[in-house]
Amino acid sequence: MRGKHPPMASYHCTVRVGGKGKAAVHAAYLAREGPYQGRHRYEDLEATAHGNMPAWAAHNPAHLWQAADEHERANGATYREIEVALPRELGPAQRRALVEAFVAEELGARHAYQWAIHTPPAALERGAQPHAHIMYSERTRDDYERDPAQYFRRYHAAAPQQGGCRKDSAGTADRLAATRQRWAEIQNQHLARHGHAARVDHRSLQARGLDRQPERHLGPSRVQGLSPHEVVALLARRAAEGELERACQQVSLLDRSGNLATAQAVWTERQRLERLTSRELAQEMARLRPRAIRELVEDDPAVRHAAQETRTLEAQVRAAQVRAAHAVHEAQRWREDHPLRATAHDAGAFQSAYLVDRARVQEDARQEQARVAPHLAAAEHREQLARRAAAARLTDEHRPVQEKLTELEEIQQAKVSQDRAAEGQRRVELARTEAAETFRLLALKRQLGMHGFHDQSPPWQATPPALRQLVDQFNRQSAAVQAALLARLRDDPQVRAQMADLLQQRSRALGRGRSR
């Protein structure tokens, strides 16, 4: 029997914009409010949240979208929406964490947003079809408070506080491609974090080496019109395409050239890198990172030669310009010193050899500029070509290094995320056990009669009576009972909070005693 392949997670990420008058209705659709509330068709809301709202919409995001419909310009977009498919492999809490991580990465603190997770039943296959709508304002937040009308006015670059929030449409193909790639990367990180082998790929079918047309979305109404034979055929096609995609992924892992030794070396190097710490990865990247391409272009011999030729010709043009300007200045001074002779020279009654000589110098300089100008233009063109050729060659030479750096950055980011998650878990565990451990140490010191824990000692007298009573009662119990009491102190939030309050009272009382 053939081994079972890991399941394939579906990828879907589209971006659309909404025009004036559509924002409030669409926000209600996302949150299943207003006309979408209490209807069986829309009972699929799994989670919803909002953030980065202005003060006047902080408690009700509908106020923002209503203001956008009212005050945004007639042909302006009132919102931008990212719709993504969520992996079925993840549970509700994990899906929410995935959406929140993507929103933090994609929008940060820049845009007011509202998102919702819907889990309608799949039209063709069994199970739910979880997906998320992330709706956000294209207006970017800054440090100025604005009322609803001003929020959507035209941005005033010279005095931002007088205009509206700046718009960031993110409507270019590059921005869309970057968004799609970020969604794939974050989704794969969360799938790996929760132990799932499935991965998604944001690239097109052609870029992944899959020779097939993308499947047309049918929707519930069209699915209902399919015959049983058509449904079976469609599901079989999907299964076959999934097998093909898994095979292509395996080929890429084994190196498409078929060189297993190279693939093994790549795998070994990947394993080595993943064992490095974040600091070691940063050192590795610093060692590998080359100088900037623009700096290396300046050091290229062909570029330096072309630049020197350009500078030489530029110097000749400047020298001719200086000679001409100097001759004009000298002629002007002579005219000021000899006004009558200058008038006679201009009238043709007298010819000044000095003015004639200055005019000749000007003409020679002009001819020199005219002679050098074509050579200078040609030299500048050759310099541009040399720079482009050097930049293209250096970029191509550095591509393996840049790919290596990209790989290291991905590994480092994953490690930083893991370290942060581990640190957060450690802090949570510390907060859970801190009160129990502190209480256990107090009881142990009391039982051993250590300094400050005798009946009449000031530190013990400063301890709240309720805490002293608990410590003495604890010490009278058996080891098994003590372990059970400590376990309850760790696991029961209410008991833990009461103990933390008593310990804080003791710390404050001891602090007052030391200050006196």
C-alpha angles and dihedrals in degrees: 000000000000119000117259114252120227113264119264117238114219120239125213128156124158132166125208137166132224126220131223114302096022104082101081093046092048092048089053089050091052094049093038091237134138111009090004096056122105095007118129093225091060100043092113103094108133101171141344137183142159137208149174090042121160114255094261091056100034094107098034118031090192087077091064095050092045089052090049091053090049104040108025113104117268097256096033129110113251094197144358120221132202113199117194135177113235121218115257088215090075126076125232095269091045092049090051091050089050093052092046091050091050093047090050091050098042102037106015111172094324104090137037108240146177125196137184136188116218124191107191118169114268112257095222112013128049123267134032128315103220117196138155134226114207110191119185141168117249088219110104119223123238137168096283125095114223133181118239095268095049093043090070099039123113113285116257108212096189094047110018093180090063097052137048130276116292115257124233108186097181086201100140124110091241092054091049091049090050091050092050091049093048091051091052093048095048092044091052091048091055093045090053092044091057094046101257120143094204118106136184130221123208094197124104121264090253093052089052092052095250112143101206141092119258114259115257114241108246106185128205097290095053092043090056089057094056120104120235090255091053091049092051092047092049093050091048090051091051091050092050092048090050090053090050093050092049090050091052090051091051091049091053091051091052091048115261091240089069092237101142092181090057091046090051091050091050091049092049091050091049090052090050092051093049090055091058121096123240090259092050090049090052090052090049091052092048089052094049100039109105126211116279115282091237091058093047091049090059090055094049109117094225091049092047091050092048092046091051091051090051093049091050093053091043088054090053091052092048091048091052090048090051092050092050093047091048092051091050090050093049092048090050092051091049090052091051091050094045108031097159094048089045090053091048090048092052091048092051094242092111134020118216112210089203094056091045090052092048090050090051090052090051092049092048090051091048091050090048090054091047090050096048098040096079091046090050092051090049091048092050089051091050089050091052091050091048091051093049092047092048092047092049093047094046092046090052092046092050096044094097090049092048091049089050091050090049090052091049092048091052091050091046093050090050090050092048089052091048091048091050091048091048091047091049090050090048091052091048091051091046091051089049096050102030097087093045093049093047091049091048091053091049090052092047093050090048091049092050092047094235122179111289094023101083118111096257099035113118095234091054092045089051090056112100111262092237091055092047090052092050092049093051092045090049092052091053093058128090121259092257093052091046090053091050092049092051091048091053090047089055098043105036109077093199094051090043092053092050091051092047089053092052091048091050090051089053092049092050092048092050090047091054090049093053092047090057 
